[in-house]
């Protein structure tokens, strides 16, 4: 995930999002997918550990 837009003359890594603060949490992200990156991305919502565990369980099936 990167903050830059798809057409910017920068590498996606130059504005990669640091997701350290969201470790162990489920997050909702808004952005535009392409080339293995989510461009213009931003975290728009997050949930705590209990709901994150429920989401993980549901998605692992």
C-alpha positions, 0 to 999 in steps of 0.5 A: 500500500502506498500513498502516491497516485498511480501516475506519479513519477515515483516508485511506490516504495517511496511512500509505502504505508507503515502499518505497524500500529495496526498489527493484529487488527483488521483494517479497511483500506481505500485506494486503487489497485494495480501492479501489486500495489494499492495506490492513493491508499488510506486506512479508513477504519479499524477494529479491535482484537476480538472482531479481528479474530472473528474476521480472521476465522471467517476468512480462513475457511 
